[in-house]
Amino acid sequence: PDHGVRHEAAVACSAVATAFPCEGRRILKSRIDDMQSHMNEIERLAVESEAEAAAAAKMAPKKKFRRPRLTKTADTTTTSVEKSMPHQYAIHGNAIVVSMLVHELHHLPG
């Protein structure tokens, strides 16, 4: 994913906020709500990943006097990180928009 696209979108939102402060405030509120929903989704994925890892640890046979093998926990963690990446990108893009809008709206009337 290209980080420049998120920056360009944030600049466009900032320009809209400069021209239309009321619309900028509406965009700001919606971006904050969107960030919260993506954060909730990341937290849900983390809880699911931890539950899967705990279940895998319970199911793994315990052997004495042997070197512990790498379990599927690493695979589960990698998969959950991959699943969370779109949400992380969305949070990053929204954070850029919010920071630019707060900077612009601070100086505008209304």
WOCOR-V317173 format. One line per field, one symbol per residue. ss: DSSP state (A for helix, B for strand, O for the rest). psi: psi as a letter, one per 30 degrees, with the letter a starting at -180 (. if undefined). Layout:
BEGIN
ss = ???
psi = ???
END
This chain:
BEGIN
ss = OOAAAAAAAAAAAAAAAAAOAAAAAAAAAAAAAAAAAAAAAAAAAAAAAAAAAAAAAAAOOOOOOOOOOOOOAAAAAAAAAAAAAAAAAAAAAAAAAAAAAAAAAOOOOO
psi = kkfeeeeeeeeeeeeeeeeieeeeeeeeeeeeeeeeeeeeeeeeeeeeeeeeeeeeeefkkkklglkklkageeeeeeeeeeffeeeeeeeeeeeeeeeeeeeefefll.
END
